[in-house]
């Protein structure tokens, strides 16, 4: 399943389904598969002639879709998708407003709006210079502990170690 959809509610609904039911729902909801293909893709063992396979896939799909666990998982995925769609619409509206300001505002507003649009689109990146590029993590930890000792932050821990 996509990392994009991983809320607590979704995980709780997912855990109520069997692994095959989970895959079935994900095949339908996220990969837009037809029910029969979703059943086969989920790993259900369906054998027989082409007609029997089609019929059996339909029976398994209908049984799954009647299951409370599967219905709950489908609803949880829909809720996540709806929230994502609302965020996209909000983002589009904000970008549209900033574009309007960039086209019609005063010179200062146009400059600020253009800068904001560039930031939104990732055109500006902050560069961070690392001055203490110690390769050994032990040295980094030792330096941090030494600084804490100098500030007196570690006295409590040292006292506990001595009494233990």
C-alpha positions, 0 to 999 in steps of 0.5 A: 500500500502507498505510504501516502495513506497511513493514518491510524484510522486506516491502519485500524481498519486494515488490521480487521481484514485478512491479508487477502482482503487487504490486497483485494481492497487496495487493488480496487481502490488504489490500482483501479482493478476490476473485481475479478482481477483484484481477486486474482491479484490478491492471491485467492485460489480460483481454479477451473474453466474460464467461466468458472474462474470468472464466476468464482471471482465474482462470488468471492468479490461480492462476499468480500464487499459484504464484509464489515471489515472490507467495507470499513477499509474501503471507507477509511481509504475513501476518507484519506483520498477525500482529505487529500483531494481537499488539500489539493483544492486548497493548495490550488486556490492558494496558488491561484490567489498568489498568482493574481497578486503577482500579476495585479499587486503593487511592485512590492506585492508582486515581488513577494508573491513571485518569491512565494510561488518560487518557494512553493515550486521548490525553486529556492533551496537552503544550503546548509554548511556542515563545519564539524564533519566528523566521520566517527559517530563515537567522536561526535557523541564524545564531543556532545557529552564533553560540551554537556559536562562543561555546562553541567547538564550531566551532573545528575546522570553522573551522580546516579551512576555513582550511586548504582 
